[in-house]
Amino acid sequence: MLLRILNWTPRLFTLVGVPFHLHVTFLLFLAYFGVFRPEWLVYVIGAFAGVAIHEYGHVLAAKFYGINTRKVILFPLGGVALLERMPRAPVKEFVITAAGPLTSLILAIWCGALAIITFKITPFFIAMAAVNGGMFLFNMLPVFPMDGGRMFRSLAANWVPYYTATKWAVRTGQVIAALCALAGAVVGDFMLVAIMGLVAWMAQGELDGLTPPKKKEEPKAEEKE
């Protein structure tokens, strides 16, 4: 029963044919701000609206290539678009992956412009410009399976086999994640430590789920008479 509650993801709406869900932990996250930090609630909702739009950037790019998305889920640590499949074609994977950070960058510019054209610097739009700009920069880190790591993998896959490209992306990302986690521990940002640990674990899981290419058998040496 408890497991069912923890996995509860109620559907909020459907956009471009893709259901949008909130994880139960995200509902608890909102409830916390609603009760204990109500002055921050509008900022939290605005920030996660940016996360949702980021994920729908992936959805629309995937739809362009005829790939459907089962659903989008929002968690307290971010969001995920569950595509039916990720294409092995490097160009397609790169475009689908890059669509999310590009959407965040456009949102950051748009929110910054809104703060200017309203003839006053509004704290909300400034905050949203900063959040979406930060989301763009964070997702561009080559840490697999984040967007930057997948973009790195898709570029590497132009020259090496898919499994090798994934291994490069995973190992590179794990090193960067370890450095970010160390920096987070030094400054006391344990949320960053948790996020970097989570993405490093997820990356290893995705690599372990791939089948390594079979090694070609060495030709047998001819027996001497």
Secondary structure as UniProt FT lines:
FT   HELIX           2..6
FT   STRAND          11..15
FT   TURN            16..17
FT   STRAND          18..22
FT   HELIX           24..36
FT   HELIX           38..40
FT   HELIX           41..64
FT   TURN            65..66
FT   STRAND          69..75
FT   TURN            76..77
FT   STRAND          78..83
FT   HELIX           90..117
FT   TURN            118..119
FT   HELIX           123..139
FT   TURN            144..145
FT   HELIX           147..156
FT   TURN            157..159
FT   HELIX           162..187
FT   HELIX           190..208
//
